C-alpha cells in the first residue's frame, strides 16, 4: 500500500518578508549598523554574530543586495513587528478609488437631471470618481444623440468640481462617461 507524502509547509507566511538571521546569513563580510552598535562598519560574519550575542540580540540581514550586505543588531521579533506596522501604515495611506454611478435615461426631464447633478457634485466633492451613464431601453437607442448631449451637459455643469476623464462612448445599450474629482 502506497503512503501519501505530505508536502512540507513553509515555516513563514507568504505575505510577510523573510529575513536571514544569525547563521542563516551567507556573506563572509557584512556592514553592521544599528542604534545599539558602538562603531558601525564592515566586519566578518563571525565578528558580527559575536557582537550581537554579546548584546543578547540577533543579527538581521536587512539589505542582502548591497555590497557588502547590510545587517542590523536588533531583537528579531521586535524587528518583524515594526516591519508589519510600517506596512500597515503605508497601506492605510494609499488612497482607495471609489467610483459612484449615476444613471440617466435618454429622455430624463429637467427636475430629475438637476437632482442627479446635485448628487454628482456631492460625490466629486467627497473625492469619488463619477461614472455617469445613459441606459437605452428598447427602441430608445434611436436617441443616441440625446444621450450624448445629456452627458456633455453634465460634464459642463460639473466643470468646476471635476474633469472629464473619458468622453461619452456607446458600449452596447449604455453610453458611459467618467469624471474624476479636481484636487
C-alpha positions as CSV (number, residue, x, y, z in Angstrom):
1,X,0.0,0.0,0.0
2,X,1.4,3.4,-1.1
3,X,1.8,6.0,1.5
4,X,0.7,9.6,0.9
5,X,3.5,12.1,1.0
6,X,2.8,15.3,2.9
7,X,4.1,18.5,1.4
8,X,6.4,20.3,3.7
9,X,4.8,23.6,4.7
10,X,7.0,26.7,4.9
11,X,7.5,28.0,8.4
12,X,6.6,31.6,7.4
13,X,3.5,33.0,5.8
14,X,3.8,34.1,2.2
15,X,2.8,37.7,2.8
16,X,5.5,38.6,5.3
17,X,9.1,39.3,4.1
18,X,11.7,36.7,5.0
19,X,15.0,38.0,6.5
20,X,18.1,36.0,7.1
21,X,19.3,36.0,10.7
22,X,22.5,35.0,12.5
23,X,24.0,31.8,11.0
24,X,21.5,32.0,8.1
25,X,23.4,34.9,6.6
26,X,25.6,33.7,3.7
27,X,28.0,36.6,3.2
28,X,31.6,36.5,4.5
29,X,31.7,40.2,5.4
30,X,28.8,42.4,6.4
31,X,28.2,46.1,7.1
32,X,26.9,46.3,10.7
33,X,24.5,49.2,11.6
34,X,22.0,49.9,14.3
35,X,21.2,52.2,17.2
36,X,22.9,50.0,19.7
37,X,26.2,49.5,17.7
38,X,29.2,51.4,19.2
39,X,31.2,51.6,16.0
40,X,29.3,50.7,12.8
41,X,31.3,49.4,9.9
42,X,32.3,46.3,7.9
43,X,33.0,43.2,9.9
44,X,33.5,39.5,9.2
45,X,30.3,37.5,9.7
46,X,31.7,35.7,12.8
47,X,32.7,39.1,14.5
48,X,29.2,40.5,13.7
49,X,27.5,37.4,15.2
50,X,29.7,37.7,18.3
51,X,28.8,41.4,18.7
52,X,25.1,40.5,18.5
53,X,25.4,37.6,21.0
54,X,27.2,39.9,23.5
55,X,24.2,42.2,23.4
56,X,21.9,39.1,23.5
57,X,20.2,40.2,20.3
58,X,20.0,38.9,16.7
59,X,22.0,39.8,13.6
60,X,19.4,40.5,10.9
61,X,20.3,40.9,7.2
62,X,18.2,43.9,6.1
63,X,19.7,44.7,2.7
64,X,21.0,41.5,1.1
65,X,21.7,43.0,-2.3
66,X,24.1,45.7,-1.0
67,X,27.9,45.1,-1.3
68,X,28.6,44.0,1.5
69,X,25.1,43.1,2.8
70,X,23.8,45.4,5.5
71,X,22.9,43.8,8.8
72,X,21.4,45.2,11.9
73,X,21.7,44.1,15.5
74,X,18.2,44.0,16.9
75,X,15.6,41.8,18.6
76,X,14.3,39.8,15.6
77,X,10.7,39.6,16.8
78,X,10.6,43.3,17.6
79,X,12.0,44.0,14.1
80,X,9.3,41.9,12.4
81,X,6.6,43.7,14.5
82,X,7.9,47.1,13.4
83,X,8.1,45.9,9.7
84,X,4.4,44.8,9.8
85,X,3.5,48.1,11.5
86,X,5.2,50.1,8.7
87,X,3.5,48.1,6.0
88,X,0.1,48.6,7.7
89,X,0.7,52.4,7.8
90,X,1.7,52.5,4.2
91,X,-1.4,50.5,3.2
92,X,-3.6,52.9,5.2
93,X,-2.0,56.0,3.5
94,X,-2.6,54.6,0.0
95,X,-5.8,56.1,-1.5
96,X,-8.6,53.8,-2.4
97,X,-10.5,54.9,-5.5
98,X,-14.3,55.0,-5.0
99,X,-16.4,55.0,-8.1
100,X,-20.0,56.3,-7.8
101,X,-22.5,55.7,-10.6
102,X,-25.4,57.9,-11.8
103,X,-27.9,56.5,-14.3
104,X,-29.9,58.6,-16.8
105,X,-32.4,57.7,-19.4
106,X,-32.3,59.4,-22.8
107,X,-35.5,61.4,-22.0
108,X,-34.6,62.4,-18.5
109,X,-36.6,65.6,-17.6
110,X,-35.2,68.7,-16.0
111,X,-36.0,68.1,-12.4
112,X,-34.5,64.5,-12.4
113,X,-31.4,65.9,-14.2
114,X,-30.9,68.6,-11.5
115,X,-31.5,66.1,-8.7
116,X,-28.8,63.7,-10.1
117,X,-26.5,66.5,-10.9
118,X,-26.5,67.6,-7.3
119,X,-25.7,64.1,-6.2
120,X,-22.8,64.0,-8.7
121,X,-21.5,67.3,-7.3
122,X,-21.5,65.8,-3.8
123,X,-19.7,62.6,-4.9
124,X,-17.0,64.7,-6.7
125,X,-16.6,67.0,-3.6
126,X,-16.1,63.8,-1.4
127,X,-13.3,62.7,-3.7
128,X,-15.0,59.9,-5.5
129,X,-14.8,59.2,-9.3
130,X,-18.1,59.5,-11.1
131,X,-19.4,57.1,-13.7
132,X,-22.4,58.7,-15.4
133,X,-24.2,56.7,-18.0
134,X,-27.4,56.8,-20.1
135,X,-29.1,53.5,-20.4
136,X,-31.1,52.9,-23.6
137,X,-34.1,50.6,-23.2
138,X,-35.7,49.0,-26.2
139,X,-36.2,51.5,-29.0
140,X,-34.8,54.4,-27.1
141,X,-31.4,53.5,-28.7
142,X,-32.7,55.8,-31.5
143,X,-32.0,58.7,-29.2
144,X,-28.2,58.2,-29.0
145,X,-27.6,61.9,-29.8
146,X,-29.9,62.9,-26.9
147,X,-27.9,60.7,-24.5
148,X,-24.6,62.2,-25.6
149,X,-25.9,65.8,-25.3
150,X,-27.2,64.9,-21.8
151,X,-23.7,63.6,-20.7
152,X,-21.8,66.5,-22.2
153,X,-24.2,68.9,-20.5
154,X,-23.5,67.1,-17.2
155,X,-19.8,67.4,-17.8
156,X,-20.1,71.1,-18.5
157,X,-22.2,71.7,-15.3
158,X,-19.7,69.8,-13.2
159,X,-16.6,71.5,-14.7
160,X,-15.6,73.3,-11.5
161,X,-15.9,70.1,-9.4
162,X,-14.2,67.6,-11.7
163,X,-12.6,67.0,-15.1
164,X,-13.8,64.6,-17.8
165,X,-11.5,61.5,-17.8
166,X,-13.3,59.6,-20.6
167,X,-15.7,61.2,-23.0
168,X,-19.2,59.6,-23.7
169,X,-18.8,56.3,-25.5
170,X,-21.6,53.9,-26.5
171,X,-21.0,50.4,-25.3
172,X,-23.9,48.1,-26.1
173,X,-27.0,49.7,-24.6
174,X,-25.1,52.1,-22.4
175,X,-23.4,55.4,-23.1
176,X,-20.8,55.9,-20.4
177,X,-18.6,58.9,-19.3
178,X,-16.1,59.1,-16.4
179,X,-15.4,62.3,-14.4
180,X,-12.5,62.5,-11.9
181,X,-12.6,64.9,-9.0
182,X,-10.4,68.0,-9.0
183,X,-7.8,68.1,-6.3
